[in-house]
Amino acid sequence: MKRNVLGAAIVAGGLALSTSVAGFAGNLTPASAKTVVSDCAKTVTVTDPASLSGEARTEATALNAETTAALAEITAEANSNIDEAVAESTDEDGAKDAAALNAQLTEVVADACTAIASLKAEYAAAIAELKAGAAEVKPPDVEKQDVEKKDVEKPETDKGDSDSNRADESGSDRQGND
């Protein structure tokens, strides 16, 4: 059930970002496209690992580093794609009109913001899992003490042997009573 909610959040986040990016259609410049990507990246906030304890703190610190690196990579790639689109528009061989450039910039921004929204959702899920794991109260490990049991010899209980012993005993009783 949690996965369905997470999936819905990812889709909703992607749609919201796409809708907000589509609002820029028609007026995106290279600088404004980079600003939109940067604003999308700013929506991701990392959790302070100090709020966790033990192994969860260590894992949260590593997760924060990975997430920050992934954000930087997504942003750098988007900025590179924006610069490439602008360079192609000014190149004689790949001359584009302003509408085509704007469409390409809008696509780059939408892709970057969708990737950032997905990263944000994955990060939130991972942090929630760490917090849930840290919140679990584990009962202390209680070792059972080895208690030596006394070896008690048990009488043999074979039915065949006991029946023949009874017959021998009752037979001997009869012989003695005769």
VEXLUM-296018 format. One line per 2 residues: for each residue y, z, x negated of C-alpha. Coordinates in steps of 0.1 Angstrom, whole numbers, always signed. Each point is the difference from the previous one (the first is absolute). Layout:
# residues N
Y Z X | ...
# end
This chain:
# residues 178
+0 +0 +0 | +24 +8 -29
-6 -35 -14 | +10 -16 +33
+32 +20 +0 | +6 -9 -37
-6 -37 +8 | +24 +1 +29
+26 +16 -22 | -4 -27 -27
+3 -28 +26 | +30 +17 +17
+17 +6 -34 | -6 -36 -10
+14 -13 +33 | +30 +22 -2
+7 -11 -36 | -5 -37 +9
+23 +4 +30 | +27 +16 -21
-4 -27 -27 | +1 -27 +27
+34 +14 +9 | +13 -11 -33
-12 -36 +6 | +28 -24 -5
+21 +22 -23 | -23 +10 -28
+14 -5 -35 | -19 +7 -31
+19 +33 -4 | -5 +11 +36
-37 -9 -2 | -4 +22 -30
+19 +28 +18 | -23 -2 +30
-31 +2 -22 | +16 +30 -18
+7 +16 +33 | -36 -4 +11
-12 +16 -32 | +24 +30 +6
-19 +8 +32 | -29 +12 -20
+4 +36 -10 | -25 +18 -22
-12 +35 +7 | +8 +28 -23
-33 +10 -16 | +12 +36 -4
-7 +4 +37 | -37 -4 -7
-23 +20 -22 | -27 -5 -25
-18 -33 -1 | +21 -14 +29
+31 +5 -20 | -14 -20 -29
-12 -27 +23 | +34 -2 +18
+18 -3 -33 | -22 -29 -10
+4 -16 +35 | +38 +4 -3
-1 -19 -33 | -22 -27 +13
+22 -5 +31 | +32 +0 -20
-15 -27 -23 | -12 -20 +29
+35 +1 +16 | +15 -11 -32
-25 -29 -3 | +6 -12 +36
+37 +2 -4 | -1 -18 -34
-22 -28 +14 | +22 -4 +30
+31 -2 -22 | -17 -25 -22
-10 -21 +30 | +36 +1 +13
+13 -11 -34 | -26 -28 -1
+10 -12 +35 | +37 -1 -11
-9 -18 -32 | -20 -26 +19
+29 -5 +25 | +24 -8 -29
-25 -22 -19 | +6 -37 +5
-37 -7 +6 | -6 +27 +25
+34 -1 +18 | -1 +20 +32
+25 +3 +27 | +14 +34 +9
-22 +4 +31 | -32 -6 -20
+12 +25 -27 | +8 +26 +27
-35 -5 +16 | -16 +5 -34
+20 +31 -8 | -8 +14 +35
-37 -6 -7 | +1 +17 -34
+18 +30 +15 | -24 +2 +29
-30 -1 -23 | +14 +26 -23
+10 +24 +29 | -34 -4 +16
-17 +8 -33 | +22 +30 -4
-7 +12 +36 | -38 -3 -8
+4 +19 -32 | +20 +27 +18
-27 +3 +27 | -28 +3 -27
+20 +26 -19 | +6 +20 +32
-37 +0 +8 | -10 +10 -35
+25 +29 +0 | -12 +11 +34
-35 +0 -13 | +10 +21 -30
+18 +25 +22 | -29 +2 +24
-24 +6 -29 | +23 +27 -14
+4 +16 +33 | -38 +4 +5
-10 +35 -6 | -32 +1 -19
-21 +31 +2 | -6 +16 -33
-33 -9 -17 | -22 +31 +4
-30 -2 -22 | -31 +15 +15
-15 +26 -22 | -36 -5 -10
-19 +28 +14 | -35 +3 -14
-25 +5 +27 | -30 +21 -8
-32 -18 -2 | -22 +13 +27
-35 -10 +1 | -9 -13 +34
-36 +3 +12 | -18 -32 +3
+1 -12 +35 | -26 -28 +0
-15 +1 +34 | -34 -11 -12
-2 +27 -27 | +12 +27 +24
-24 -9 +27 | -29 +0 -24
+12 +33 -14 | +1 +15 +35
-34 -13 +8 | -13 +16 -32
+17 +32 +8 | -12 +2 +35
-34 -11 -10 | -1 +28 -26
+12 +25 +26 | -28 -10 +23
-25 +3 -28 | +12 +34 -8
-1 +11 +37 | -35 -11 +6
# end
